């Protein structure tokens, strides 16, 4: 992924790789016909008010937080 050059040298003290995270609540299902990325569902974990759906994406296991009523069809 290409990143823009740093505008402030004081903020760019270590060149090299960048690691970033995505929170489970920031991942969602795409609407039918909308652009998106495919990731197979591996596990659905119901946790009361939320459900975590575990996906395989690019060789990594990631989680998506969903309302339990919307997650049921994924199992």
Protein Blocks (a to p, Z undefined) as FASTA:
>chain_A
ZZdddfblklmmbgcjddddddfklgccddehiacdddddfbdcdehjaccddddeehia
cdddddfklmmmmZZ
